[in-house]
Amino acid sequence: MQIKKWLLAIVAACCLAGNTGCFLPIYSGDPAKRGEQLFYQSENLRALLDEWERIWFLDQPTHLTPHSVHGGII
């Protein structure tokens, strides 16, 4: 019986956490300040993508050629 209460509490917490921003506003009510907050958030997401590419070495130049080469002396 105690486990059911814990599971119900966890499910309720997950449901309420998913609604953050609807009941609890994330951004300011002032349009100018809200625009600034949205701009900063989009810049952070762009920086996150650049960081992800840097971690996985996707921002390095490729050394592959678009054409297959012979490799020997012709």
PQR file of N, CA, C, O and H, with PARSE charges and radii, in Angstrom:
ATOM      1  N   MET A   1       0.817  -1.191   0.000 -0.4000 1.5000
ATOM      2  CA  MET A   1       0.000   0.000   0.000 -0.0000 2.0000
ATOM      3  C   MET A   1       0.864   1.260   0.000  0.5500 1.7000
ATOM      4  O   MET A   1       0.525   2.248  -0.651 -0.5500 1.4000
ATOM      5  N   GLN A   2       1.961   1.226   0.718 -0.4000 1.5000
ATOM      6  CA  GLN A   2       2.860   2.372   0.797 -0.0000 2.0000
ATOM      7  C   GLN A   2       3.500   2.643  -0.562  0.5500 1.7000
ATOM      8  O   GLN A   2       3.731   3.798  -0.917 -0.5500 1.4000
ATOM      9  H   GLN A   2       2.237   0.423   1.248  0.4000 1.0000
ATOM     10  N   ILE A   3       3.786   1.594  -1.319 -0.4000 1.5000
ATOM     11  CA  ILE A   3       4.413   1.760  -2.635 -0.0000 2.0000
ATOM     12  C   ILE A   3       3.455   2.455  -3.594  0.5500 1.7000
ATOM     13  O   ILE A   3       3.886   3.266  -4.414 -0.5500 1.4000
ATOM     14  H   ILE A   3       3.599   0.655  -1.030  0.4000 1.0000
ATOM     15  N   LYS A   4       2.168   2.151  -3.504 -0.4000 1.5000
ATOM     16  CA  LYS A   4       1.186   2.795  -4.376 -0.0000 2.0000
ATOM     17  C   LYS A   4       1.128   4.297  -4.118  0.5500 1.7000
ATOM     18  O   LYS A   4       0.982   5.083  -5.054 -0.5500 1.4000
ATOM     19  H   LYS A   4       1.818   1.492  -2.838  0.4000 1.0000
ATOM     20  N   LYS A   5       1.241   4.692  -2.868 -0.4000 1.5000
ATOM     21  CA  LYS A   5       1.223   6.119  -2.543 -0.0000 2.0000
ATOM     22  C   LYS A   5       2.449   6.822  -3.116  0.5500 1.7000
ATOM     23  O   LYS A   5       2.350   7.936  -3.631 -0.5500 1.4000
ATOM     24  H   LYS A   5       1.360   4.053  -2.108  0.4000 1.0000
ATOM     25  N   TRP A   6       3.605   6.164  -3.023 -0.4000 1.5000
ATOM     26  CA  TRP A   6       4.825   6.756  -3.582 -0.0000 2.0000
ATOM     27  C   TRP A   6       4.734   6.857  -5.093  0.5500 1.7000
ATOM     28  O   TRP A   6       5.110   7.878  -5.670 -0.5500 1.4000
ATOM     29  H   TRP A   6       3.684   5.259  -2.605  0.4000 1.0000
ATOM     30  N   LEU A   7       4.240   5.812  -5.739 -0.4000 1.5000
ATOM     31  CA  LEU A   7       4.104   5.852  -7.204 -0.0000 2.0000
ATOM     32  C   LEU A   7       3.117   6.929  -7.628  0.5500 1.7000
ATOM     33  O   LEU A   7       3.349   7.630  -8.613 -0.5500 1.4000
ATOM     34  H   LEU A   7       3.935   4.983  -5.271  0.4000 1.0000
ATOM     35  N   LEU A   8       2.028   7.064  -6.901 -0.4000 1.5000
ATOM     36  CA  LEU A   8       1.056   8.106  -7.207 -0.0000 2.0000
ATOM     37  C   LEU A   8       1.668   9.494  -7.019  0.5500 1.7000
ATOM     38  O   LEU A   8       1.421  10.398  -7.818 -0.5500 1.4000
ATOM     39  H   LEU A   8       1.840   6.495  -6.100  0.4000 1.0000
ATOM     40  N   ALA A   9       2.455   9.660  -5.978 -0.4000 1.5000
ATOM     41  CA  ALA A   9       3.116  10.944  -5.745 -0.0000 2.0000
ATOM     42  C   ALA A   9       4.117  11.256  -6.850  0.5500 1.7000
ATOM     43  O   ALA A   9       4.224  12.408  -7.271 -0.5500 1.4000
ATOM     44  H   ALA A   9       2.656   8.926  -5.329  0.4000 1.0000
ATOM     45  N   ILE A  10       4.845  10.261  -7.324 -0.4000 1.5000
ATOM     46  CA  ILE A  10       5.824  10.463  -8.397 -0.0000 2.0000
ATOM     47  C   ILE A  10       5.118  10.816  -9.703  0.5500 1.7000
ATOM     48  O   ILE A  10       5.554  11.714 -10.423 -0.5500 1.4000
ATOM     49  H   ILE A  10       4.758   9.325  -6.982  0.4000 1.0000
ATOM     50  N   VAL A  11       4.038  10.118 -10.008 -0.4000 1.5000
ATOM     51  CA  VAL A  11       3.275  10.416 -11.223 -0.0000 2.0000
ATOM     52  C   VAL A  11       2.692  11.823 -11.158  0.5500 1.7000
ATOM     53  O   VAL A  11       2.727  12.558 -12.145 -0.5500 1.4000
ATOM     54  H   VAL A  11       3.684   9.388  -9.423  0.4000 1.0000
ATOM     55  N   ALA A  12       2.154  12.201  -9.994 -0.4000 1.5000
ATOM     56  CA  ALA A  12       1.596  13.549  -9.840 -0.0000 2.0000
ATOM     57  C   ALA A  12       2.685  14.612  -9.988  0.5500 1.7000
ATOM     58  O   ALA A  12       2.451  15.651 -10.606 -0.5500 1.4000
ATOM     59  H   ALA A  12       2.126  11.604  -9.193  0.4000 1.0000
ATOM     60  N   ALA A  13       3.865  14.364  -9.432 -0.4000 1.5000
ATOM     61  CA  ALA A  13       4.973  15.321  -9.552 -0.0000 2.0000
ATOM     62  C   ALA A  13       5.407  15.467 -11.006  0.5500 1.7000
ATOM     63  O   ALA A  13       5.696  16.576 -11.455 -0.5500 1.4000
ATOM     64  H   ALA A  13       4.055  13.520  -8.930  0.4000 1.0000
ATOM     65  N   CYS A  14       5.457  14.363 -11.744 -0.4000 1.5000
ATOM     66  CA  CYS A  14       5.839  14.423 -13.163 -0.0000 2.0000
ATOM     67  C   CYS A  14       4.804  15.190 -13.973  0.5500 1.7000
ATOM     68  O   CYS A  14       5.165  15.969 -14.854 -0.5500 1.4000
ATOM     69  H   CYS A  14       5.223  13.462 -11.378  0.4000 1.0000
ATOM     70  N   CYS A  15       3.538  14.983 -13.690 -0.4000 1.5000
ATOM     71  CA  CYS A  15       2.480  15.701 -14.408 -0.0000 2.0000
ATOM     72  C   CYS A  15       2.531  17.197 -14.114  0.5500 1.7000
ATOM     73  O   CYS A  15       2.372  18.016 -15.020 -0.5500 1.4000
ATOM     74  H   CYS A  15       3.245  14.350 -12.974  0.4000 1.0000
ATOM     75  N   LEU A  16       2.750  17.550 -12.864 -0.4000 1.5000
ATOM     76  CA  LEU A  16       2.821  18.960 -12.511 -0.0000 2.0000
ATOM     77  C   LEU A  16       4.086  19.615 -13.045  0.5500 1.7000
ATOM     78  O   LEU A  16       4.064  20.790 -13.410 -0.5500 1.4000
ATOM     79  H   LEU A  16       2.879  16.885 -12.128  0.4000 1.0000
ATOM     80  N   ALA A  17       5.182  18.879 -13.098 -0.4000 1.5000
ATOM     81  CA  ALA A  17       6.424  19.442 -13.628 -0.0000 2.0000
ATOM     82  C   ALA A  17       6.305  19.692 -15.129  0.5500 1.7000
ATOM     83  O   ALA A  17       6.924  20.619 -15.652 -0.5500 1.4000
ATOM     84  H   ALA A  17       5.200  17.924 -12.802  0.4000 1.0000
ATOM     85  N   GLY A  18       5.522  18.879 -15.819 -0.4000 1.5000
ATOM     86  CA  GLY A  18       5.324  19.082 -17.254 -0.0000 2.0000
ATOM     87  C   GLY A  18       4.477  20.293 -17.575  0.5500 1.7000
ATOM     88  O   GLY A  18       4.519  20.789 -18.700 -0.5500 1.4000
ATOM     89  H   GLY A  18       5.019  18.127 -15.394  0.4000 1.0000
ATOM     90  N   ASN A  19       3.701  20.787 -16.604 -0.4000 1.5000
ATOM     91  CA  ASN A  19       2.844  21.947 -16.821 -0.0000 2.0000
ATOM     92  C   ASN A  19       3.498  23.249 -16.409  0.5500 1.7000
ATOM     93  O   ASN A  19       2.842  24.291 -16.439 -0.5500 1.4000
ATOM     94  H   ASN A  19       3.667  20.384 -15.690  0.4000 1.0000
ATOM     95  N   THR A  20       4.743  23.231 -16.030 -0.4000 1.5000
ATOM     96  CA  THR A  20       5.407  24.471 -15.651 -0.0000 2.0000
ATOM     97  C   THR A  20       5.491  25.367 -16.873  0.5500 1.7000
ATOM     98  O   THR A  20       5.968  24.941 -17.925 -0.5500 1.4000
ATOM     99  H   THR A  20       5.276  22.385 -16.005  0.4000 1.0000
ATOM    100  N   GLY A  21       5.050  26.558 -16.751 -0.4000 1.5000
ATOM    101  CA  GLY A  21       4.978  27.481 -17.874 -0.0000 2.0000
ATOM    102  C   GLY A  21       3.543  27.757 -18.244  0.5500 1.7000
ATOM    103  O   GLY A  21       3.250  28.806 -18.817 -0.5500 1.4000
ATOM    104  H   GLY A  21       4.662  26.904 -15.896  0.4000 1.0000
ATOM    105  N   CYS A  22       2.639  26.847 -17.934 -0.4000 1.5000
ATOM    106  CA  CYS A  22       1.217  27.085 -18.156 -0.0000 2.0000
ATOM    107  C   CYS A  22       0.596  27.704 -16.909  0.5500 1.7000
ATOM    108  O   CYS A  22      -0.019  28.768 -16.978 -0.5500 1.4000
ATOM    109  H   CYS A  22       2.877  25.994 -17.468  0.4000 1.0000
ATOM    110  N   PHE A  23       0.757  27.042 -15.780 -0.4000 1.5000
ATOM    111  CA  PHE A  23       0.229  27.577 -14.529 -0.0000 2.0000
ATOM    112  C   PHE A  23       1.199  28.564 -13.900  0.5500 1.7000
ATOM    113  O   PHE A  23       0.789  29.592 -13.362 -0.5500 1.4000
ATOM    114  H   PHE A  23       1.256  26.178 -15.724  0.4000 1.0000
ATOM    115  N   LEU A  24       2.468  28.252 -13.968 -0.4000 1.5000
ATOM    116  CA  LEU A  24       3.504  29.144 -13.456 -0.0000 2.0000
ATOM    117  C   LEU A  24       4.215  29.758 -14.648  0.5500 1.7000
ATOM    118  O   LEU A  24       4.944  29.047 -15.340 -0.5500 1.4000
ATOM    119  H   LEU A  24       2.801  27.417 -14.405  0.4000 1.0000
ATOM    120  N   PRO A  25       4.037  31.048 -14.923 -0.5600 1.5000
ATOM    121  CA  PRO A  25       4.656  31.634 -16.110  0.2800 2.0000
ATOM    122  C   PRO A  25       6.181  31.632 -16.025  0.5500 1.7000
ATOM    123  O   PRO A  25       6.759  31.985 -14.998 -0.5500 1.4000
ATOM    124  N   ILE A  26       6.810  31.234 -17.104 -0.4000 1.5000
ATOM    125  CA  ILE A  26       8.264  31.188 -17.152 -0.0000 2.0000
ATOM    126  C   ILE A  26       8.818  32.575 -17.469  0.5500 1.7000
ATOM    127  O   ILE A  26       9.845  32.983 -16.927 -0.5500 1.4000
ATOM    128  H   ILE A  26       6.340  30.946 -17.938  0.4000 1.0000
ATOM    129  N   TYR A  27       8.122  33.297 -18.360 -0.4000 1.5000
ATOM    130  CA  TYR A  27       8.618  34.583 -18.830 -0.0000 2.0000
ATOM    131  C   TYR A  27       7.844  35.724 -18.182  0.5500 1.7000
ATOM    132  O   TYR A  27       6.763  35.529 -17.626 -0.5500 1.4000
ATOM    133  H   TYR A  27       7.288  32.966 -18.800  0.4000 1.0000
ATOM    134  N   SER A  28       8.413  36.893 -18.265 -0.4000 1.5000
ATOM    135  CA  SER A  28       7.816  38.090 -17.679 -0.0000 2.0000
ATOM    136  C   SER A  28       6.550  38.488 -18.433  0.5500 1.7000
ATOM    137  O   SER A  28       6.374  38.126 -19.596 -0.5500 1.4000
ATOM    138  H   SER A  28       9.291  37.051 -18.716  0.4000 1.0000
ATOM    139  N   GLY A  29       5.675  39.233 -17.769 -0.4000 1.5000
ATOM    140  CA  GLY A  29       4.471  39.738 -18.404 -0.0000 2.0000
ATOM    141  C   GLY A  29       4.736  40.970 -19.258  0.5500 1.7000
ATOM    142  O   GLY A  29       3.948  41.290 -20.148 -0.5500 1.4000
ATOM    143  H   GLY A  29       5.819  39.527 -16.824  0.4000 1.0000
ATOM    144  N   ASP A  30       5.836  41.659 -18.994 -0.4000 1.5000
ATOM    145  CA  ASP A  30       6.205  42.846 -19.768 -0.0000 2.0000
ATOM    146  C   ASP A  30       6.722  42.403 -21.138  0.5500 1.7000
ATOM    147  O   ASP A  30       7.671  41.622 -21.206 -0.5500 1.4000
ATOM    148  H   ASP A  30       6.476  41.399 -18.272  0.4000 1.0000
ATOM    149  N   PRO A  31       6.113  42.888 -22.243 -0.5600 1.5000
ATOM    150  CA  PRO A  31       6.526  42.427 -23.578  0.2800 2.0000
ATOM    151  C   PRO A  31       7.997  42.694 -23.895  0.5500 1.7000
ATOM    152  O   PRO A  31       8.644  41.861 -24.530 -0.5500 1.4000
ATOM    153  N   ALA A  32       8.534  43.832 -23.469 -0.4000 1.5000
ATOM    154  CA  ALA A  32       9.940  44.130 -23.759 -0.0000 2.0000
ATOM    155  C   ALA A  32      10.867  43.178 -23.010  0.5500 1.7000
ATOM    156  O   ALA A  32      11.825  42.651 -23.575 -0.5500 1.4000
ATOM    157  H   ALA A  32       8.008  44.508 -22.954  0.4000 1.0000
ATOM    158  N   LYS A  33      10.570  42.969 -21.745 -0.4000 1.5000
ATOM    159  CA  LYS A  33      11.404  42.059 -20.948 -0.0000 2.0000
ATOM    160  C   LYS A  33      11.248  40.619 -21.428  0.5500 1.7000
ATOM    161  O   LYS A  33      12.224  39.869 -21.451 -0.5500 1.4000
ATOM    162  H   LYS A  33       9.792  43.397 -21.286  0.4000 1.0000
ATOM    163  N   ARG A  34      10.026  40.219 -21.814 -0.4000 1.5000
ATOM    164  CA  ARG A  34       9.788  38.877 -22.328 -0.0000 2.0000
ATOM    165  C   ARG A  34      10.564  38.636 -23.619  0.5500 1.7000
ATOM    166  O   ARG A  34      11.131  37.562 -23.818 -0.5500 1.4000
ATOM    167  H   ARG A  34       9.233  40.828 -21.796  0.4000 1.0000
ATOM    168  N   GLY A  35      10.587  39.641 -24.498 -0.4000 1.5000
ATOM    169  CA  GLY A  35      11.369  39.524 -25.729 -0.0000 2.0000
ATOM    170  C   GLY A  35      12.844  39.350 -25.451  0.5500 1.7000
ATOM    171  O   GLY A  35      13.530  38.574 -26.117 -0.5500 1.4000
ATOM    172  H   GLY A  35      10.127  40.514 -24.337  0.4000 1.0000
ATOM    173  N   GLU A  36      13.332  40.089 -24.452 -0.4000 1.5000
ATOM    174  CA  GLU A  36      14.739  39.959 -24.065 -0.0000 2.0000
ATOM    175  C   GLU A  36      15.018  38.565 -23.510  0.5500 1.7000
ATOM    176  O   GLU A  36      16.050  37.969 -23.817 -0.5500 1.4000
ATOM    177  H   GLU A  36      12.775  40.719 -23.911  0.4000 1.0000
ATOM    178  N   GLN A  37      14.103  38.046 -22.695 -0.4000 1.5000
ATOM    179  CA  GLN A  37      14.292  36.710 -22.129 -0.0000 2.0000
ATOM    180  C   GLN A  37      14.278  35.645 -23.226  0.5500 1.7000
ATOM    181  O   GLN A  37      15.087  34.718 -23.202 -0.5500 1.4000
ATOM    182  H   GLN A  37      13.265  38.530 -22.445  0.4000 1.0000
ATOM    183  N   LEU A  38      13.364  35.774 -24.185 -0.4000 1.5000
ATOM    184  CA  LEU A  38      13.317  34.809 -25.279 -0.0000 2.0000
ATOM    185  C   LEU A  38      14.571  34.871 -26.137  0.5500 1.7000
ATOM    186  O   LEU A  38      15.071  33.845 -26.599 -0.5500 1.4000
ATOM    187  H   LEU A  38      12.707  36.527 -24.205  0.4000 1.0000
ATOM    188  N   PHE A  39      15.079  36.089 -26.347 -0.4000 1.5000
ATOM    189  CA  PHE A  39      16.311  36.242 -27.122 -0.0000 2.0000
ATOM    190  C   PHE A  39      17.477  35.568 -26.421  0.5500 1.7000
ATOM    191  O   PHE A  39      18.264  34.862 -27.053 -0.5500 1.4000
ATOM    192  H   PHE A  39      14.673  36.922 -25.972  0.4000 1.0000
ATOM    193  N   TYR A  40      17.591  35.786 -25.108 -0.4000 1.5000
ATOM    194  CA  TYR A  40      18.685  35.160 -24.364 -0.0000 2.0000
ATOM    195  C   TYR A  40      18.560  33.643 -24.368  0.5500 1.7000
ATOM    196  O   TYR A  40      19.567  32.942 -24.455 -0.5500 1.4000
ATOM    197  H   TYR A  40      16.952  36.359 -24.595  0.4000 1.0000
ATOM    198  N   GLN A  41      17.345  33.132 -24.275 -0.4000 1.5000
ATOM    199  CA  GLN A  41      17.161  31.689 -24.292 -0.0000 2.0000
ATOM    200  C   GLN A  41      17.555  31.101 -25.646  0.5500 1.7000
ATOM    201  O   GLN A  41      18.191  30.049 -25.701 -0.5500 1.4000
ATOM    202  H   GLN A  41      16.527  33.702 -24.204  0.4000 1.0000
ATOM    203  N   SER A  42      17.181  31.773 -26.736 -0.4000 1.5000
ATOM    204  CA  SER A  42      17.537  31.252 -28.058 -0.0000 2.0000
ATOM    205  C   SER A  42      19.040  31.300 -28.270  0.5500 1.7000
ATOM    206  O   SER A  42      19.603  30.412 -28.911 -0.5500 1.4000
ATOM    207  H   SER A  42      16.664  32.628 -26.691  0.4000 1.0000
ATOM    208  N   GLU A  43      19.701  32.329 -27.738 -0.4000 1.5000
ATOM    209  CA  GLU A  43      21.157  32.398 -27.848 -0.0000 2.0000
ATOM    210  C   GLU A  43      21.808  31.275 -27.050  0.5500 1.7000
ATOM    211  O   GLU A  43      22.811  30.711 -27.488 -0.5500 1.4000
ATOM    212  H   GLU A  43      19.244  33.050 -27.217  0.4000 1.0000
ATOM    213  N   ASN A  44      21.252  30.942 -25.887 -0.4000 1.5000
ATOM    214  CA  ASN A  44      21.798  29.843 -25.092 -0.0000 2.0000
ATOM    215  C   ASN A  44      21.639  28.517 -25.819  0.5500 1.7000
ATOM    216  O   ASN A  44      22.538  27.678 -25.772 -0.5500 1.4000
ATOM    217  H   ASN A  44      20.437  31.401 -25.532  0.4000 1.0000
ATOM    218  N   LEU A  45      20.504  28.315 -26.493 -0.4000 1.5000
ATOM    219  CA  LEU A  45      20.305  27.071 -27.232 -0.0000 2.0000
ATOM    220  C   LEU A  45      21.256  26.984 -28.421  0.5500 1.7000
ATOM    221  O   LEU A  45      21.734  25.902 -28.760 -0.5500 1.4000
ATOM    222  H   LEU A  45      19.774  28.997 -26.532  0.4000 1.0000
ATOM    223  N   ARG A  46      21.527  28.120 -29.052 -0.4000 1.5000
ATOM    224  CA  ARG A  46      22.472  28.120 -30.171 -0.0000 2.0000
ATOM    225  C   ARG A  46      23.871  27.791 -29.673  0.5500 1.7000
ATOM    226  O   ARG A  46      24.603  27.047 -30.326 -0.5500 1.4000
ATOM    227  H   ARG A  46      21.139  28.999 -28.776  0.4000 1.0000
ATOM    228  N   ALA A  47      24.247  28.336 -28.529 -0.4000 1.5000
ATOM    229  CA  ALA A  47      25.555  28.045 -27.953 -0.0000 2.0000
ATOM    230  C   ALA A  47      25.644  26.583 -27.548  0.5500 1.7000
ATOM    231  O   ALA A  47      26.712  25.977 -27.639 -0.5500 1.4000
ATOM    232  H   ALA A  47      23.652  28.940 -27.999  0.4000 1.0000
ATOM    233  N   LEU A  48      24.530  26.010 -27.102 -0.4000 1.5000
ATOM    234  CA  LEU A  48      24.521  24.600 -26.729 -0.0000 2.0000
ATOM    235  C   LEU A  48      24.796  23.720 -27.942  0.5500 1.7000
ATOM    236  O   LEU A  48      25.533  22.739 -27.842 -0.5500 1.4000
ATOM    237  H   LEU A  48      23.662  26.502 -27.028  0.4000 1.0000
ATOM    238  N   LEU A  49      24.211  24.063 -29.085 -0.4000 1.5000
ATOM    239  CA  LEU A  49      24.455  23.292 -30.305 -0.0000 2.0000
ATOM    240  C   LEU A  49      25.917  23.384 -30.724  0.5500 1.7000
ATOM    241  O   LEU A  49      26.511  22.381 -31.119 -0.5500 1.4000
ATOM    242  H   LEU A  49      23.612  24.860 -29.166  0.4000 1.0000
ATOM    243  N   ASP A  50      26.505  24.578 -30.643 -0.4000 1.5000
ATOM    244  CA  ASP A  50      27.927  24.721 -30.962 -0.0000 2.0000
ATOM    245  C   ASP A  50      28.796  23.915 -30.011  0.5500 1.7000
ATOM    246  O   ASP A  50      29.787  23.314 -30.426 -0.5500 1.4000
ATOM    247  H   ASP A  50      26.023  25.393 -30.322  0.4000 1.0000
ATOM    248  N   GLU A  51      28.427  23.903 -28.743 -0.4000 1.5000
ATOM    249  CA  GLU A  51      29.188  23.130 -27.756 -0.0000 2.0000
ATOM    250  C   GLU A  51      29.081  21.633 -28.038  0.5500 1.7000
ATOM    251  O   GLU A  51      30.065  20.905 -27.907 -0.5500 1.4000
ATOM    252  H   GLU A  51      27.622  24.391 -28.406  0.4000 1.0000
ATOM    253  N   TRP A  52      27.894  21.172 -28.424 -0.4000 1.5000
ATOM    254  CA  TRP A  52      27.693  19.759 -28.748 -0.0000 2.0000
ATOM    255  C   TRP A  52      28.566  19.357 -29.944  0.5500 1.7000
ATOM    256  O   TRP A  52      29.181  18.291 -29.930 -0.5500 1.4000
ATOM    257  H   TRP A  52      27.094  21.763 -28.531  0.4000 1.0000
ATOM    258  N   GLU A  53      28.620  20.198 -30.968 -0.4000 1.5000
ATOM    259  CA  GLU A  53      29.460  19.896 -32.125 -0.0000 2.0000
ATOM    260  C   GLU A  53      30.930  19.899 -31.741  0.5500 1.7000
ATOM    261  O   GLU A  53      31.697  19.084 -32.255 -0.5500 1.4000
ATOM    262  H   GLU A  53      28.120  21.064 -30.980  0.4000 1.0000
ATOM    263  N   ARG A  54      31.337  20.785 -30.861 -0.4000 1.5000
ATOM    264  CA  ARG A  54      32.730  20.826 -30.437 -0.0000 2.0000
ATOM    265  C   ARG A  54      33.096  19.577 -29.644  0.5500 1.7000
ATOM    266  O   ARG A  54      34.191  19.039 -29.807 -0.5500 1.4000
ATOM    267  H   ARG A  54      30.714  21.446 -30.444  0.4000 1.0000
ATOM    268  N   ILE A  55      32.184  19.109 -28.783 -0.4000 1.5000
ATOM    269  CA  ILE A  55      32.461  17.918 -27.980 -0.0000 2.0000
ATOM    270  C   ILE A  55      32.640  16.694 -28.874  0.5500 1.7000
ATOM    271  O   ILE A  55      33.537  15.883 -28.647 -0.5500 1.4000
ATOM    272  H   ILE A  55      31.295  19.546 -28.651  0.4000 1.0000
ATOM    273  N   TRP A  56      31.784  16.561 -29.894 -0.4000 1.5000
ATOM    274  CA  TRP A  56      31.837  15.400 -30.769 -0.0000 2.0000
ATOM    275  C   TRP A  56      32.747  15.607 -31.974  0.5500 1.7000
ATOM    276  O   TRP A  56      32.735  14.797 -32.901 -0.5500 1.4000
ATOM    277  H   TRP A  56      31.055  17.220 -30.078  0.4000 1.0000
ATOM    278  N   PHE A  57      33.533  16.677 -31.976 -0.4000 1.5000
ATOM    279  CA  PHE A  57      34.481  17.009 -33.042 -0.0000 2.0000
ATOM    280  C   PHE A  57      33.804  17.130 -34.410  0.5500 1.7000
ATOM    281  O   PHE A  57      34.392  16.779 -35.433 -0.5500 1.4000
ATOM    282  H   PHE A  57      33.543  17.336 -31.223  0.4000 1.0000
ATOM    283  N   LEU A  58      32.573  17.624 -34.418 -0.4000 1.5000
ATOM    284  CA  LEU A  58      31.873  17.818 -35.687 -0.0000 2.0000
ATOM    285  C   LEU A  58      32.221  19.148 -36.334  0.5500 1.7000
ATOM    286  O   LEU A  58      31.869  19.387 -37.489 -0.5500 1.4000
ATOM    287  H   LEU A  58      32.096  17.909 -33.586  0.4000 1.0000
ATOM    288  N   ASP A  59      32.910  20.014 -35.601 -0.4000 1.5000
ATOM    289  CA  ASP A  59      33.268  21.309 -36.151 -0.0000 2.0000
ATOM    290  C   ASP A  59      34.648  21.301 -36.802  0.5500 1.7000
ATOM    291  O   ASP A  59      35.118  22.340 -37.268 -0.5500 1.4000
ATOM    292  H   ASP A  59      33.197  19.820 -34.663  0.4000 1.0000
ATOM    293  N   GLN A  60      35.300  20.142 -36.838 -0.4000 1.5000
ATOM    294  CA  GLN A  60      36.621  20.040 -37.435 -0.0000 2.0000
ATOM    295  C   GLN A  60      36.501  19.921 -38.954  0.5500 1.7000
ATOM    296  O   GLN A  60      35.510  19.386 -39.451 -0.5500 1.4000
ATOM    297  H   GLN A  60      34.919  19.299 -36.459  0.4000 1.0000
ATOM    298  N   PRO A  61      37.486  20.407 -39.690 -0.5600 1.5000
ATOM    299  CA  PRO A  61      37.418  20.251 -41.150  0.2800 2.0000
ATOM    300  C   PRO A  61      37.583  18.791 -41.544  0.5500 1.7000
ATOM    301  O   PRO A  61      38.303  18.037 -40.890 -0.5500 1.4000
ATOM    302  N   THR A  62      36.923  18.408 -42.599 -0.4000 1.5000
ATOM    303  CA  THR A  62      37.018  17.030 -43.062 -0.0000 2.0000
ATOM    304  C   THR A  62      38.277  16.844 -43.900  0.5500 1.7000
ATOM    305  O   THR A  62      38.682  17.750 -44.629 -0.5500 1.4000
ATOM    306  H   THR A  62      36.338  19.020 -43.131  0.4000 1.0000
ATOM    307  N   HIS A  63      38.881  15.697 -43.799 -0.4000 1.5000
ATOM    308  CA  HIS A  63      40.055  15.370 -44.594 -0.0000 2.0000
ATOM    309  C   HIS A  63      39.701  14.392 -45.702  0.5500 1.7000
ATOM    310  O   HIS A  63      40.584  13.905 -46.409 -0.5500 1.4000
ATOM    311  H   HIS A  63      38.552  14.961 -43.207  0.4000 1.0000
ATOM    312  N   LEU A  64      38.435  14.105 -45.855 -0.4000 1.5000
ATOM    313  CA  LEU A  64      38.016  13.209 -46.907 -0.0000 2.0000
ATOM    314  C   LEU A  64      37.853  13.979 -48.215  0.5500 1.7000
ATOM    315  O   LEU A  64      37.438  15.139 -48.219 -0.5500 1.4000
ATOM    316  H   LEU A  64      37.717  14.500 -45.281  0.4000 1.0000
ATOM    317  N   THR A  65      38.176  13.337 -49.293 -0.4000 1.5000
ATOM    318  CA  THR A  65      38.020  13.998 -50.599 -0.0000 2.0000
ATOM    319  C   THR A  65      36.687  13.554 -51.201  0.5500 1.7000
ATOM    320  O   THR A  65      36.227  12.441 -50.945 -0.5500 1.4000
ATOM    321  H   THR A  65      38.513  12.395 -49.290  0.4000 1.0000
ATOM    322  N   PRO A  66      36.071  14.421 -51.996 -0.5600 1.5000
ATOM    323  CA  PRO A  66      34.816  14.028 -52.615  0.2800 2.0000
ATOM    324  C   PRO A  66      35.001  13.002 -53.724  0.5500 1.7000
ATOM    325  O   PRO A  66      34.040  12.357 -54.143 -0.5500 1.4000
ATOM    326  N   HIS A  67      36.253  12.844 -54.208 -0.4000 1.5000
ATOM    327  CA  HIS A  67      36.540  11.896 -55.285 -0.0000 2.0000
ATOM    328  C   HIS A  67      37.468  10.810 -54.763  0.5500 1.7000
ATOM    329  O   HIS A  67      38.325  11.061 -53.916 -0.5500 1.4000
ATOM    330  H   HIS A  67      37.034  13.368 -53.867  0.4000 1.0000
ATOM    331  N   SER A  68      37.290   9.637 -55.266 -0.4000 1.5000
ATOM    332  CA  SER A  68      38.232   8.579 -54.868 -0.0000 2.0000
ATOM    333  C   SER A  68      39.519   8.771 -55.658  0.5500 1.7000
ATOM    334  O   SER A  68      39.487   9.064 -56.853 -0.5500 1.4000
ATOM    335  H   SER A  68      36.593   9.433 -55.954  0.4000 1.0000
ATOM    336  N   VAL A  69      40.640   8.607 -54.987 -0.4000 1.5000
ATOM    337  CA  VAL A  69      41.948   8.786 -55.633 -0.0000 2.0000
ATOM    338  C   VAL A  69      42.643   7.445 -55.683  0.5500 1.7000
ATOM    339  O   VAL A  69      42.344   6.548 -54.894 -0.5500 1.4000
ATOM    340  H   VAL A  69      40.665   8.369 -54.016  0.4000 1.0000
ATOM    341  N   HIS A  70      43.572   7.311 -56.613 -0.4000 1.5000
ATOM    342  CA  HIS A  70      44.277   6.045 -56.836 -0.0000 2.0000
ATOM    343  C   HIS A  70      45.234   5.764 -55.689  0.5500 1.7000
ATOM    344  O   HIS A  70      45.223   4.662 -55.139 -0.5500 1.4000
ATOM    345  H   HIS A  70      43.815   8.039 -57.254  0.4000 1.0000
ATOM    346  N   GLY A  71      46.042   6.711 -55.324 -0.4000 1.5000
ATOM    347  CA  GLY A  71      46.978   6.538 -54.228 -0.0000 2.0000
ATOM    348  C   GLY A  71      48.348   6.042 -54.675  0.5500 1.7000
ATOM    349  O   GLY A  71      49.328   6.214 -53.952 -0.5500 1.4000
ATOM    350  H   GLY A  71      46.051   7.605 -55.771  0.4000 1.0000
ATOM    351  N   GLY A  72      48.431   5.446 -55.820 -0.4000 1.5000
ATOM    352  CA  GLY A  72      49.722   4.965 -56.335 -0.0000 2.0000
ATOM    353  C   GLY A  72      50.250   5.884 -57.419  0.5500 1.7000
ATOM    354  O   GLY A  72      49.629   6.890 -57.762 -0.5500 1.4000
ATOM    355  H   GLY A  72      47.634   5.305 -56.408  0.4000 1.0000
ATOM    356  N   ILE A  73      51.407   5.521 -57.952 -0.4000 1.5000
ATOM    357  CA  ILE A  73      52.001   6.316 -59.030 -0.0000 2.0000
ATOM    358  C   ILE A  73      51.470   5.779 -60.343  0.5500 1.7000
ATOM    359  O   ILE A  73      51.553   4.585 -60.630 -0.5500 1.4000
ATOM    360  H   ILE A  73      51.911   4.703 -57.673  0.4000 1.0000
ATOM    361  N   ILE A  74      50.923   6.688 -61.131 -0.4000 1.5000
ATOM    362  CA  ILE A  74      50.368   6.258 -62.418 -0.0000 2.0000
ATOM    363  C   ILE A  74      51.360   6.548 -63.514  0.5500 1.7000
ATOM    364  O   ILE A  74      51.090   6.263 -64.681 -0.5500 1.4000
ATOM    365  H   ILE A  74      50.855   7.658 -60.898  0.4000 1.0000
TER
END
